Amino acid sequence: MKAATIQLDTLACPSCMQKIEGALKSIDGIDQDTIKVSFNTSKVKLNFDEEKTSIDEIELAITRLGYDVLKSKVK
């Protein structure tokens, strides 16, 4: 498992968090219990299995919703 922190452009409303969480929960390979979307810092933190998905796929799922990914860190 890898841990990712994704910095987004400023989130406009709390419902944005739910949209992002919902999209991420549909991706195979993400540990659903670790998904944390922070409204105040506009960050997404999660753990994922590199054999099932990639940070690029996760970022793509977020950008498809209309949110800009500024940078990602994977440990």
Biopython code that builds the backbone (N, CA, C, O; Angstrom):
import numpy as np
from Bio.PDB.StructureBuilder import StructureBuilder

atoms = [
    (1, "MET", "N", (0.839, -1.203, 0.000)),
    (1, "MET", "CA", (0.000, 0.000, 0.000)),
    (1, "MET", "C", (0.875, 1.255, 0.000)),
    (1, "MET", "O", (1.891, 1.335, 0.689)),
    (2, "LYS", "N", (0.442, 2.217, -0.791)),
    (2, "LYS", "CA", (1.099, 3.521, -0.834)),
    (2, "LYS", "C", (0.157, 4.542, -0.228)),
    (2, "LYS", "O", (-1.062, 4.401, -0.329)),
    (3, "ALA", "N", (0.712, 5.569, 0.401)),
    (3, "ALA", "CA", (-0.088, 6.662, 0.957)),
    (3, "ALA", "C", (0.071, 7.872, 0.046)),
    (3, "ALA", "O", (1.189, 8.252, -0.301)),
    (4, "ALA", "N", (-1.049, 8.473, -0.338)),
    (4, "ALA", "CA", (-1.014, 9.633, -1.227)),
    (4, "ALA", "C", (-1.638, 10.837, -0.548)),
    (4, "ALA", "O", (-2.630, 10.723, 0.171)),
    (5, "THR", "N", (-1.033, 12.002, -0.790)),
    (5, "THR", "CA", (-1.609, 13.281, -0.387)),
    (5, "THR", "C", (-1.734, 14.105, -1.657)),
    (5, "THR", "O", (-0.745, 14.357, -2.346)),
    (6, "ILE", "N", (-2.949, 14.520, -1.961)),
    (6, "ILE", "CA", (-3.215, 15.243, -3.197)),
    (6, "ILE", "C", (-3.702, 16.644, -2.849)),
    (6, "ILE", "O", (-4.712, 16.812, -2.167)),
    (7, "GLN", "N", (-2.970, 17.646, -3.327)),
    (7, "GLN", "CA", (-3.353, 19.042, -3.085)),
    (7, "GLN", "C", (-4.228, 19.511, -4.233)),
    (7, "GLN", "O", (-3.828, 19.467, -5.396)),
    (8, "LEU", "N", (-5.436, 19.965, -3.889)),
    (8, "LEU", "CA", (-6.370, 20.450, -4.897)),
    (8, "LEU", "C", (-6.426, 21.973, -4.879)),
    (8, "LEU", "O", (-5.983, 22.618, -3.929)),
    (9, "ASP", "N", (-6.979, 22.527, -5.949)),
    (9, "ASP", "CA", (-7.299, 23.945, -5.952)),
    (9, "ASP", "C", (-8.376, 24.136, -4.877)),
    (9, "ASP", "O", (-9.009, 23.159, -4.478)),
    (10, "THR", "N", (-8.597, 25.337, -4.409)),
    (10, "THR", "CA", (-9.525, 25.602, -3.305)),
    (10, "THR", "C", (-10.908, 25.009, -3.583)),
    (10, "THR", "O", (-11.497, 25.229, -4.642)),
    (11, "LEU", "N", (-11.405, 24.256, -2.610)),
    (11, "LEU", "CA", (-12.743, 23.678, -2.727)),
    (11, "LEU", "C", (-13.773, 24.753, -2.368)),
    (11, "LEU", "O", (-13.598, 25.485, -1.395)),
    (12, "ALA", "N", (-14.832, 24.841, -3.151)),
    (12, "ALA", "CA", (-15.814, 25.913, -2.978)),
    (12, "ALA", "C", (-16.888, 25.598, -1.949)),
    (12, "ALA", "O", (-17.421, 26.507, -1.314)),
    (13, "CYS", "N", (-17.210, 24.325, -1.775)),
    (13, "CYS", "CA", (-18.305, 24.000, -0.863)),
    (13, "CYS", "C", (-18.127, 22.597, -0.275)),
    (13, "CYS", "O", (-17.445, 21.755, -0.860)),
    (14, "PRO", "N", (-18.742, 22.354, 0.877)),
    (14, "PRO", "CA", (-18.618, 21.035, 1.506)),
    (14, "PRO", "C", (-19.142, 19.895, 0.629)),
    (14, "PRO", "O", (-18.656, 18.769, 0.741)),
    (15, "SER", "N", (-20.118, 20.162, -0.238)),
    (15, "SER", "CA", (-20.617, 19.068, -1.080)),
    (15, "SER", "C", (-19.558, 18.607, -2.084)),
    (15, "SER", "O", (-19.634, 17.492, -2.599)),
    (16, "CYS", "N", (-18.566, 19.470, -2.363)),
    (16, "CYS", "CA", (-17.448, 19.074, -3.223)),
    (16, "CYS", "C", (-16.730, 17.868, -2.614)),
    (16, "CYS", "O", (-16.316, 16.949, -3.321)),
    (17, "MET", "N", (-16.595, 17.895, -1.298)),
    (17, "MET", "CA", (-15.907, 16.810, -0.606)),
    (17, "MET", "C", (-16.627, 15.486, -0.856)),
    (17, "MET", "O", (-15.988, 14.464, -1.107)),
    (18, "GLN", "N", (-17.961, 15.507, -0.787)),
    (18, "GLN", "CA", (-18.733, 14.285, -0.975)),
    (18, "GLN", "C", (-18.617, 13.774, -2.404)),
    (18, "GLN", "O", (-18.542, 12.566, -2.630)),
    (19, "LYS", "N", (-18.601, 14.689, -3.370)),
    (19, "LYS", "CA", (-18.454, 14.290, -4.771)),
    (19, "LYS", "C", (-17.116, 13.582, -4.978)),
    (19, "LYS", "O", (-17.052, 12.528, -5.612)),
    (20, "ILE", "N", (-16.049, 14.173, -4.437)),
    (20, "ILE", "CA", (-14.707, 13.610, -4.601)),
    (20, "ILE", "C", (-14.624, 12.250, -3.898)),
    (20, "ILE", "O", (-14.115, 11.282, -4.464)),
    (21, "GLU", "N", (-15.128, 12.187, -2.664)),
    (21, "GLU", "CA", (-15.115, 10.916, -1.930)),
    (21, "GLU", "C", (-15.846, 9.836, -2.701)),
    (21, "GLU", "O", (-15.364, 8.708, -2.803)),
    (22, "GLY", "N", (-17.012, 10.173, -3.246)),
    (22, "GLY", "CA", (-17.808, 9.205, -3.993)),
    (22, "GLY", "C", (-17.061, 8.678, -5.206)),
    (22, "GLY", "O", (-17.088, 7.480, -5.486)),
    (23, "ALA", "N", (-16.392, 9.575, -5.927)),
    (23, "ALA", "CA", (-15.639, 9.168, -7.120)),
    (23, "ALA", "C", (-14.469, 8.266, -6.733)),
    (23, "ALA", "O", (-14.190, 7.278, -7.413)),
    (24, "LEU", "N", (-13.790, 8.608, -5.643)),
    (24, "LEU", "CA", (-12.633, 7.815, -5.221)),
    (24, "LEU", "C", (-13.050, 6.437, -4.714)),
    (24, "LEU", "O", (-12.329, 5.458, -4.904)),
    (25, "LYS", "N", (-14.214, 6.363, -4.070)),
    (25, "LYS", "CA", (-14.684, 5.071, -3.550)),
    (25, "LYS", "C", (-14.986, 4.085, -4.669)),
    (25, "LYS", "O", (-14.999, 2.875, -4.446)),
    (26, "SER", "N", (-15.229, 4.602, -5.881)),
    (26, "SER", "CA", (-15.555, 3.711, -6.995)),
    (26, "SER", "C", (-14.304, 3.145, -7.676)),
    (26, "SER", "O", (-14.414, 2.298, -8.561)),
    (27, "ILE", "N", (-13.122, 3.606, -7.271)),
    (27, "ILE", "CA", (-11.878, 3.129, -7.884)),
    (27, "ILE", "C", (-11.369, 1.899, -7.139)),
    (27, "ILE", "O", (-11.157, 1.928, -5.926)),
    (28, "ASP", "N", (-11.178, 0.814, -7.896)),
    (28, "ASP", "CA", (-10.656, -0.418, -7.302)),
    (28, "ASP", "C", (-9.198, -0.201, -6.911)),
    (28, "ASP", "O", (-8.411, 0.325, -7.698)),
    (29, "GLY", "N", (-8.842, -0.604, -5.699)),
    (29, "GLY", "CA", (-7.457, -0.481, -5.261)),
    (29, "GLY", "C", (-7.251, 0.595, -4.213)),
    (29, "GLY", "O", (-6.192, 0.655, -3.587)),
    (30, "ILE", "N", (-8.253, 1.451, -4.010)),
    (30, "ILE", "CA", (-8.155, 2.471, -2.959)),
    (30, "ILE", "C", (-8.763, 1.896, -1.687)),
    (30, "ILE", "O", (-9.861, 1.339, -1.714)),
    (31, "ASP", "N", (-8.055, 2.030, -0.585)),
    (31, "ASP", "CA", (-8.571, 1.604, 0.716)),
    (31, "ASP", "C", (-9.610, 2.634, 1.147)),
    (31, "ASP", "O", (-9.261, 3.737, 1.567)),
    (32, "GLN", "N", (-10.890, 2.270, 1.042)),
    (32, "GLN", "CA", (-11.980, 3.221, 1.274)),
    (32, "GLN", "C", (-11.966, 3.822, 2.672)),
    (32, "GLN", "O", (-12.375, 4.968, 2.859)),
    (33, "ASP", "N", (-11.503, 3.065, 3.646)),
    (33, "ASP", "CA", (-11.484, 3.562, 5.025)),
    (33, "ASP", "C", (-10.454, 4.671, 5.225)),
    (33, "ASP", "O", (-10.498, 5.383, 6.228)),
    (34, "THR", "N", (-9.522, 4.823, 4.271)),
    (34, "THR", "CA", (-8.461, 5.820, 4.450)),
    (34, "THR", "C", (-8.736, 7.125, 3.700)),
    (34, "THR", "O", (-7.966, 8.078, 3.826)),
    (35, "ILE", "N", (-9.822, 7.185, 2.921)),
    (35, "ILE", "CA", (-10.110, 8.397, 2.139)),
    (35, "ILE", "C", (-10.521, 9.527, 3.077)),
    (35, "ILE", "O", (-11.510, 9.424, 3.803)),
    (36, "LYS", "N", (-9.743, 10.605, 3.046)),
    (36, "LYS", "CA", (-10.048, 11.792, 3.853)),
    (36, "LYS", "C", (-9.941, 13.009, 2.949)),
    (36, "LYS", "O", (-8.871, 13.301, 2.414)),
    (37, "VAL", "N", (-11.053, 13.716, 2.780)),
    (37, "VAL", "CA", (-11.055, 14.940, 1.989)),
    (37, "VAL", "C", (-11.219, 16.092, 2.967)),
    (37, "VAL", "O", (-12.224, 16.181, 3.672)),
    (38, "SER", "N", (-10.225, 16.975, 3.006)),
    (38, "SER", "CA", (-10.263, 18.100, 3.940)),
    (38, "SER", "C", (-10.714, 19.361, 3.210)),
    (38, "SER", "O", (-10.055, 19.823, 2.279)),
    (39, "PHE", "N", (-11.838, 19.907, 3.643)),
    (39, "PHE", "CA", (-12.383, 21.121, 3.024)),
    (39, "PHE", "C", (-11.477, 22.321, 3.301)),
    (39, "PHE", "O", (-11.205, 23.115, 2.400)),
    (40, "ASN", "N", (-11.011, 22.454, 4.539)),
    (40, "ASN", "CA", (-10.216, 23.635, 4.932)),
    (40, "ASN", "C", (-8.874, 23.727, 4.207)),
    (40, "ASN", "O", (-8.440, 24.817, 3.836)),
    (41, "THR", "N", (-8.221, 22.587, 4.006)),
    (41, "THR", "CA", (-6.903, 22.608, 3.371)),
    (41, "THR", "C", (-6.950, 22.208, 1.892)),
    (41, "THR", "O", (-5.935, 22.275, 1.199)),
    (42, "SER", "N", (-8.133, 21.791, 1.406)),
    (42, "SER", "CA", (-8.304, 21.319, 0.018)),
    (42, "SER", "C", (-7.329, 20.188, -0.308)),
    (42, "SER", "O", (-6.709, 20.166, -1.371)),
    (43, "LYS", "N", (-7.210, 19.245, 0.641)),
    (43, "LYS", "CA", (-6.327, 18.103, 0.422)),
    (43, "LYS", "C", (-7.121, 16.811, 0.493)),
    (43, "LYS", "O", (-8.119, 16.703, 1.204)),
    (44, "VAL", "N", (-6.643, 15.834, -0.270)),
    (44, "VAL", "CA", (-7.205, 14.489, -0.219)),
    (44, "VAL", "C", (-6.083, 13.569, 0.241)),
    (44, "VAL", "O", (-4.981, 13.599, -0.306)),
    (45, "LYS", "N", (-6.370, 12.754, 1.247)),
    (45, "LYS", "CA", (-5.397, 11.766, 1.703)),
    (45, "LYS", "C", (-6.032, 10.397, 1.588)),
    (45, "LYS", "O", (-7.203, 10.212, 1.919)),
    (46, "LEU", "N", (-5.246, 9.435, 1.114)),
    (46, "LEU", "CA", (-5.760, 8.071, 0.971)),
    (46, "LEU", "C", (-4.607, 7.098, 0.816)),
    (46, "LEU", "O", (-3.473, 7.483, 0.532)),
    (47, "ASN", "N", (-4.928, 5.824, 1.011)),
    (47, "ASN", "CA", (-3.974, 4.746, 0.752)),
    (47, "ASN", "C", (-4.492, 3.949, -0.438)),
    (47, "ASN", "O", (-5.696, 3.741, -0.584)),
    (48, "PHE", "N", (-3.562, 3.503, -1.292)),
    (48, "PHE", "CA", (-3.984, 2.729, -2.453)),
    (48, "PHE", "C", (-2.976, 1.637, -2.779)),
    (48, "PHE", "O", (-1.805, 1.704, -2.406)),
    (49, "ASP", "N", (-3.473, 0.629, -3.487)),
    (49, "ASP", "CA", (-2.659, -0.508, -3.899)),
    (49, "ASP", "C", (-2.145, -0.233, -5.308)),
    (49, "ASP", "O", (-2.923, -0.160, -6.260)),
    (50, "GLU", "N", (-0.827, -0.080, -5.431)),
    (50, "GLU", "CA", (-0.218, 0.271, -6.722)),
    (50, "GLU", "C", (-0.427, -0.791, -7.800)),
    (50, "GLU", "O", (-0.329, -0.497, -8.992)),
    (51, "GLU", "N", (-0.713, -2.016, -7.387)),
    (51, "GLU", "CA", (-0.928, -3.072, -8.372)),
    (51, "GLU", "C", (-2.317, -2.983, -8.995)),
    (51, "GLU", "O", (-2.562, -3.557, -10.056)),
    (52, "LYS", "N", (-3.226, -2.264, -8.338)),
    (52, "LYS", "CA", (-4.601, -2.164, -8.838)),
    (52, "LYS", "C", (-4.914, -0.800, -9.462)),
    (52, "LYS", "O", (-5.740, -0.714, -10.371)),
    (53, "THR", "N", (-4.269, 0.255, -8.986)),
    (53, "THR", "CA", (-4.520, 1.595, -9.525)),
    (53, "THR", "C", (-3.253, 2.435, -9.399)),
    (53, "THR", "O", (-2.296, 2.031, -8.738)),
    (54, "SER", "N", (-3.252, 3.602, -10.032)),
    (54, "SER", "CA", (-2.079, 4.471, -9.979)),
    (54, "SER", "C", (-2.495, 5.864, -9.536)),
    (54, "SER", "O", (-3.678, 6.205, -9.568)),
    (55, "ILE", "N", (-1.535, 6.657, -9.130)),
    (55, "ILE", "CA", (-1.825, 8.040, -8.738)),
    (55, "ILE", "C", (-2.398, 8.802, -9.930)),
    (55, "ILE", "O", (-3.224, 9.697, -9.754)),
    (56, "ASP", "N", (-1.967, 8.456, -11.132)),
    (56, "ASP", "CA", (-2.501, 9.126, -12.331)),
    (56, "ASP", "C", (-3.993, 8.858, -12.499)),
    (56, "ASP", "O", (-4.755, 9.762, -12.842)),
    (57, "GLU", "N", (-4.407, 7.625, -12.258)),
    (57, "GLU", "CA", (-5.831, 7.286, -12.365)),
    (57, "GLU", "C", (-6.643, 8.014, -11.303)),
    (57, "GLU", "O", (-7.754, 8.473, -11.565)),
    (58, "ILE", "N", (-6.082, 8.118, -10.105)),
    (58, "ILE", "CA", (-6.771, 8.801, -9.006)),
    (58, "ILE", "C", (-6.917, 10.289, -9.335)),
    (58, "ILE", "O", (-7.989, 10.868, -9.154)),
    (59, "GLU", "N", (-5.836, 10.901, -9.818)),
    (59, "GLU", "CA", (-5.889, 12.317, -10.209)),
    (59, "GLU", "C", (-6.893, 12.539, -11.333)),
    (59, "GLU", "O", (-7.631, 13.524, -11.325)),
    (60, "LEU", "N", (-6.922, 11.629, -12.293)),
    (60, "LEU", "CA", (-7.841, 11.745, -13.427)),
    (60, "LEU", "C", (-9.294, 11.716, -12.949)),
    (60, "LEU", "O", (-10.127, 12.479, -13.439)),
    (61, "ALA", "N", (-9.592, 10.843, -12.000)),
    (61, "ALA", "CA", (-10.952, 10.753, -11.466)),
    (61, "ALA", "C", (-11.368, 12.080, -10.833)),
    (61, "ALA", "O", (-12.522, 12.490, -10.952)),
    (62, "ILE", "N", (-10.431, 12.752, -10.160)),
    (62, "ILE", "CA", (-10.719, 14.042, -9.522)),
    (62, "ILE", "C", (-10.879, 15.144, -10.576)),
    (62, "ILE", "O", (-11.805, 15.951, -10.494)),
    (63, "THR", "N", (-9.982, 15.177, -11.562)),
    (63, "THR", "CA", (-10.060, 16.232, -12.583)),
    (63, "THR", "C", (-11.302, 16.066, -13.454)),
    (63, "THR", "O", (-11.846, 17.055, -13.945)),
    (64, "ARG", "N", (-11.756, 14.835, -13.651)),
    (64, "ARG", "CA", (-12.996, 14.604, -14.426)),
    (64, "ARG", "C", (-14.193, 15.248, -13.742)),
    (64, "ARG", "O", (-15.162, 15.612, -14.408)),
    (65, "LEU", "N", (-14.141, 15.393, -12.419)),
    (65, "LEU", "CA", (-15.230, 16.031, -11.686)),
    (65, "LEU", "C", (-15.163, 17.557, -11.804)),
    (65, "LEU", "O", (-16.103, 18.256, -11.427)),
    (66, "GLY", "N", (-14.042, 18.069, -12.332)),
    (66, "GLY", "CA", (-13.905, 19.515, -12.505)),
    (66, "GLY", "C", (-13.035, 20.190, -11.463)),
    (66, "GLY", "O", (-13.040, 21.416, -11.351)),
    (67, "TYR", "N", (-12.280, 19.394, -10.690)),
    (67, "TYR", "CA", (-11.390, 19.964, -9.670)),
    (67, "TYR", "C", (-9.949, 19.873, -10.149)),
    (67, "TYR", "O", (-9.528, 18.845, -10.680)),
    (68, "ASP", "N", (-9.199, 20.945, -9.960)),
    (68, "ASP", "CA", (-7.806, 20.963, -10.405)),
    (68, "ASP", "C", (-6.900, 20.346, -9.351)),
    (68, "ASP", "O", (-6.954, 20.710, -8.176)),
    (69, "VAL", "N", (-6.061, 19.401, -9.788)),
    (69, "VAL", "CA", (-5.043, 18.811, -8.918)),
    (69, "VAL", "C", (-3.786, 19.643, -9.065)),
    (69, "VAL", "O", (-3.241, 19.758, -10.163)),
    (70, "LEU", "N", (-3.316, 20.232, -7.961)),
    (70, "LEU", "CA", (-2.116, 21.070, -8.023)),
    (70, "LEU", "C", (-0.853, 20.230, -7.926)),
    (70, "LEU", "O", (0.095, 20.431, -8.686)),
    (71, "LYS", "N", (-0.841, 19.283, -6.985)),
    (71, "LYS", "CA", (0.317, 18.390, -6.867)),
    (71, "LYS", "C", (-0.072, 17.175, -6.035)),
    (71, "LYS", "O", (-1.049, 17.196, -5.287)),
    (72, "SER", "N", (0.710, 16.129, -6.184)),
    (72, "SER", "CA", (0.473, 14.904, -5.423)),
    (72, "SER", "C", (1.794, 14.405, -4.848)),
    (72, "SER", "O", (2.857, 14.535, -5.454)),
    (73, "LYS", "N", (1.681, 13.829, -3.655)),
    (73, "LYS", "CA", (2.846, 13.195, -3.029)),
    (73, "LYS", "C", (2.470, 11.764, -2.716)),
    (73, "LYS", "O", (1.404, 11.508, -2.157)),
    (74, "VAL", "N", (3.335, 10.830, -3.070)),
    (74, "VAL", "CA", (3.076, 9.424, -2.780)),
    (74, "VAL", "C", (4.257, 8.889, -1.981)),
    (74, "VAL", "O", (5.417, 9.071, -2.350)),
    (75, "LYS", "N", (3.930, 8.227, -0.878)),
    (75, "LYS", "CA", (4.988, 7.644, -0.044)),
    (75, "LYS", "C", (4.840, 6.146, -0.002)),
    (75, "LYS", "O", (5.633, 5.465, 0.648)),
]
sb = StructureBuilder()
sb.init_structure("model")
sb.init_model(0)
sb.init_chain("A")
sb.init_seg("    ")
for serial, (resi, resn, name, xyz) in enumerate(atoms, 1):
    if name == "N":
        sb.init_residue(resn, " ", resi, " ")
    sb.init_atom(name, np.array(xyz, "f"), 0.0, 1.0, " ", f" {name:<3s}", serial, name[0])
structure = sb.get_structure()
